Amino acid sequence: MPSPTQSTVVIGNFDGVHRGHRAVLEKARALDPELPLVVVTFWPHPVSVLTPGREPLLLCSLERRIELLEQAGASQVRVVRFTRELAGWSPEAFVSRVLNPLNPRHVVVGRNFRFGHRAAGTPASLAEIGAGRFDVSSLDLVHVAGSSTSSTLIRAAVAEGKMRAAARHLGRNFEVQGVVVMGDQRGRELGFPTANLVLPANYAVPADGVYAGWLIPGGGPEAGRRLPAAISVGSNPTFDGVERRVETYVLDRTDLDLYGVDITVEFVDRLRGQVKYTGVEPLIAQMNHDVEATRTVLDPGQSELNPE
């Protein structure tokens, strides 16, 4: 039996915890199922520390990342605060200070993993440093529909509103999360009350437009239920809005009170771009059309509608 103090360690950023990330965890778990699987991840994103202003938009919060990693099989998640000091460590210092305290028997990384000062460390050098203490496995990128899965590719798909493409690489629908805030109340006046989210500027949000998807309340009488929804992303140009929001209307529901509730909004497919209408009547007519289009997209028999 292996020593209970040993572990299998996986290292990476894991933004979005997509199919490629989960493949790494699956490989790590298979190496020695009796060992605890420890995932080491970094926060904030290293680019935000090394070249502020050029960091990528995040696909999920740190809390959601930890939750997804645990769902993917992590026994525990160790969050390493990324600092300029850490970035200056030699590869040997990184191994000594981050990995050795976890007493790894196996270390698993992606083939493009880099670490240490000026990213000098590679999977090959990691294996050299760990020789006699732990072995190192590195995995190639996962390919889906002929494309290499990566957080960069998923961010690009989200930015273009290509939600089915993003979902293929994530292995689930792209989602945003937040606390419902008070809006302008116009949706309620028009017969389409919405749950409004204002998301931090450093998180990925789909391109402006209207989408079919789901709203999952985190509290209240509907907690945990996936409710069919039409979702608007943008600044509400018909009313000369300036603040970018995610506004979600749960189909056929005018009784929901979600103010102050944590919700998750899943995006399934883009219905159309954002349009500035000349008045309320054409807007209401379009919203009714959007609701029916949402029903069609979310119908199980229409799962391949509008593939990307």
N, C-alpha and C positions, 0 to 999 in steps of 0.2 A: 504494500500500500504506500502511496506517496505521502511524504510529510505534509501534514495539514497546513504547515506554514508556507509551503510553496504555492505558486500560482501560475496561471497562463495570463500573460499581459498583452493587451492590444493597445496601440498608440495611434492617435490621429486627431484631427479637428472634428470630424463627424458632423459638420453642419448639415442639417436636414435628415441625417441618418437614412440615407438612400439605399438602394439595392446593393451597391458596391460595398458600402459600410457593413451592411448586414452579412454579406458574403464573407467578409474578413472575420466577423464574430463567429459565424458558423464554422469556418475553417479552424479557428482557434479552439472552439469548444470540442471539435472532433479530435484534436490532437491528444487530449487527455481529459475525458469527461468527468473524472473524479476531482480534478483541480478546480478551485474557484477561478472564475474568469473576471479579471480586473481590467477595466477600460480606463485608459489615461487620456484625457482630453484637455484642451487649452482654452482659456478665457481671459481676456477678450481675444478676438481674432488677431493672430500675430501681425497681419498687415496693418491693423489699426494702431499698433505700437511702433512698428518699424517705419511705415510711411503713412502717417495720419492723413486722412482725406482721400486715400486711394483704396480703402478697405472695401470689400464686397458687401452687398446687402445680405443680411442674415436670413436664412430660410426658416429658422425657428429660434425661440428663446433658449437660454441655457437650461431652464427648468424642463422645457419640453424635450430638449436633447437628452437629458438624463433619463427622463421617462421612456423615451423611445429606445435608448440603449438598453435599459433594463428589460423592456419588452422583447428585445432582440436576444436576450440571454445573458447580459452582464450580471455577475454576482454583486459587483460594486463598481461605482464610477468615481474615479479620482480626478478632480478638477485642479489643474495646475494653472496658477495665475501667470499669464505670459507678461513678462516685463523686459525692458532693455537689458537688465542684468542677466536674466535667464538667456536671452538671445546671444549674449557674449560668452556663455559657457562653451568650453571645448566639448567635443563629442564625449570624451572620457568623463568629464565632469557631469555632463547630463546623465550618463548611465549611472554614475556613482550616486548622484543626488536624487534622481527620479526613479530609476528602475531598480537598483539594488535593494532599497528598503522594502520592495514588494516581493523579494526573494523569488524571482521568476524561474521557472523551469523552461518555459517557452515564451518567446516574444513574437508577435505577429504584427506585420505592418503592410501597407500597400507598397507596391514596387516603386512608387514615386515619393515615398516618405523621405524627408530630409530633416536633419536636426543639428544642433550645435552652431557655433560661431560661423557666420556666413554660409549656413546650410552645408557645412563640410561633411556632416555625417550622412551616410547612405546605409541601406540595408546590409551591404557587404561589410562596411566598416563596423556596423553594429554587431555583426556576427563575429568579427575579429576581436572586438573589445570584450564580448561576452563569452569567448571561447573557454570551455571548461566549467562555466557557470550556468549558461543558458544557451539554447539553440534559437535561431532566428528563421522565421518563414516569411516570405514576401509574396504578395499576390498581385497578378495583373488586374487591370481595370475590367469591370464587368461590361459586357456589351448587350444592349437592348435595341432590337430593330435596326441593327447595323451601326449604332452609335455608341461610343464609350460613355458610360454613366459617370457623371461628375457633378459636384455642386455647381460648378460654373455653367455647365450645359443647362441644368435645371433653372438656375437664375435667369438665363437668357430666355428659356421657354416661358417662364412666368411673366417676364417683362413684356413679352409679345402677346400675352393672353392665350398661349397655346397650352391649355390646362391638361388636355389628354396626353400630350407629349411629356409634360412635367410628371404626370401621374405614372406613366410607364416607367420612368427612371426612378421615381421615389418609391414605387411599389404601393402607393396609396394616393388619395387625392391631396393636392396641395391645400394647406389650411392656414388661416390666420386666427389668432386668439387675442382676446382682450376683454375689458369691462365695458358694458354698454353704457353710453353716455347720452345725456339729453340732446336731442337734435332740434331742428327748427319746427317740428310738429307738422310739416307740410304733408308728409306721407299719410299721417292719420286723417288730415283734412280731406285728402284725395281718396281715402278708402283703402290705402295700402300702408298701414303703420309699419315702420321699420325699426330694427335694432341697429344702432349706430356705433361704429368703432372709429376712433382716430388713432392710427398706429404710429409708433415712433418712426422717424425718418430713416433709421438705419436698418429697417426690415424690408424684405422683398414683398411687394404688393403687385397683383396682376395689373396689366394695362387697363387704362380707363375703359369702361364699357359695362355691359350687363351680362350676367352669367347665371347659369343654372347650377344649383348646388344644395347644400344642406346646412342647417344651423343646429348645433348641439349645445343646449344650455348646460352649464356646470352646476347650477343650483335651481331651487324652486321646484314646483310640482312636475315640470317636464324634464328634470335633470337626467342627462344621459340619453335622451331620445334624439334620434336623427330626424329632424323635421324638414320636409322639402321646402326649398326657398329660392326666390329670385333675388339676385345680389347685384347691386349697383356699386361700381367703383369710380370715383371721380369727385368733381367739385360742384355738381348740380348746376350746370351752366344755364339751364332754363330760368333759374332764379338768381343768376349772376353770383353764384357761390364762389368762394376762393379757397376754402379749406378742403383738402382731399380726404374723403371718408370712404369707409365700406359700410353701405346701408343695406340691410337684409330684411326682406319681407317674407315671412313664413306663409306659404300658400293657404288661403281660406281661414286664416286666424287673425282676428282683431281683438282677441281677449288676452293676449300674452302681455305680462308685465315683467320686462327683463331689465329695467333700469338698475344699474349697480351689480348686475349678474355677470360673472365670467362666462363667455361663450366661445365656442369654436365654430368657425365658418369654413366649410369645405367647398372648393370650387371644382365643378365637374366639366363644364364646357362654356365657351364664350358664345353668347347669342348675337351680340352686335356691339358696335362701338358707341361712344357717348355722342349724343346729339343735343343741340340747343333747339327747343321747340318754340313756336311763335306764341303759344298760349297754353292754358291748362287743358282744354278739350283734346287737342291732338296728343298731349302728353299722357292723359288718362287712357286714350285709345291705344297708344303704344304700350303702356304698362299692362293693359289687359292682354295684348298680344304676347308680351314677354311672359306673362303668367302661363299662358297656354303652351308657349314654346318650352318653358321650363318643365311642364308636365310631360311633354313628349320626350325631352332629353332624359329625364329621370325614370321614365318607364323602363323596366328591365328589358323589354323587347326591343328597345331603341338604343341599347348600350353602345352600338357602333356608329350612332349618328354623328355626322361631322367629324370623322377621324382626322388626325393630323399626322 
